[in-house]
Amino acid sequence: MNKCFIIIALMLMTTASVLTACSPDDDPVLETPETPIPKPEEPGGNDNNSGNDNENSGNENDNENNNGGENEMSRNITISVGNHSFDATLEDNATASAYAALLPMTISMNELNGNEKYHYLSKNLPTDSYRPETIRNGDLMLYGSNCLVLFYETFSSSYSYTRIGKINNPSGLASALGQGNATVTFEIKNN
């Protein structure tokens, strides 16, 4: 009788881990550089001086890319896979700002469900999750507080995510990412 309970418990635990979008056993692989995540600004606070003070405590490269606080230039990024590059635009939210502070980064992203690549970041980001109902090809989202997800197919979903950004023209993204794990580079686009 005890063996039956143990087997049922193991089956339930295995099923639960298969149904999650990201596995907690996945470790960050190639993140570069390790940069502190800035604290999100207070709602309605668009004070460039306080943003610059916060940035000055970080990496010099981040200061060059994000100089002057939140601006249109710092919201434009490039996502590269092999010899393919895609322009993307980050959302204007605390999650995208904290994510941008981690760039540039090159990571190994794991394949999941034939529609997404994911990677666990070494740091938690601020969240404001919601259920988008429809995921779009090129969406860049956060699952939980540290699972970065890049979607390469459009489909319906009941999962909750925090939006980080999206690829402006995702044509060719699925073939660039391929069927298995992929090495992906994210960096601030210099205009």
Stockholm file with secondary structure:
# STOCKHOLM 1.0

chainA/1-191         MNKCFIIIALMLMTTASVLTACSPDDDPVLETPETPIPKPEEPGGNDNNSGNDNENSGNENDNENNNGGENEMSRNITISVGNHSFDATLEDNATASAYAALLPMTISMNELNGNEKYHYLSKNLPTDSYRPETIRNGDLMLYGSNCLVLFYETFSSSYSYTRIGKINNPSGLASALGQGNATVTFEIKNN
#=GR chainA/1-191 SS CHHHHHHHHHHHHHHHHHHSSSCTTCCCCSCCCCCCCCCCCCTTCCCHHHHHHHHHTSCHHHHHHTTTSSCTGGGEEEEEETTEEEEEEECSSHHHHHHHTTCSEEEEEEEETTTEEEEECSSCCCCCCBCCSEECTTEEEEETTTEEEEECSCEECCCCBEEEEEESCCTTHHHHHCSSCEEEEEEECCC
#=GC SS_cons         CHHHHHHHHHHHHHHHHHHSSSCTTCCCCSCCCCCCCCCCCCTTCCCHHHHHHHHHTSCHHHHHHTTTSSCTGGGEEEEEETTEEEEEEECSSHHHHHHHTTCSEEEEEEEETTTEEEEECSSCCCCCCBCCSEECTTEEEEETTTEEEEECSCEECCCCBEEEEEESCCTTHHHHHCSSCEEEEEEECCC
//
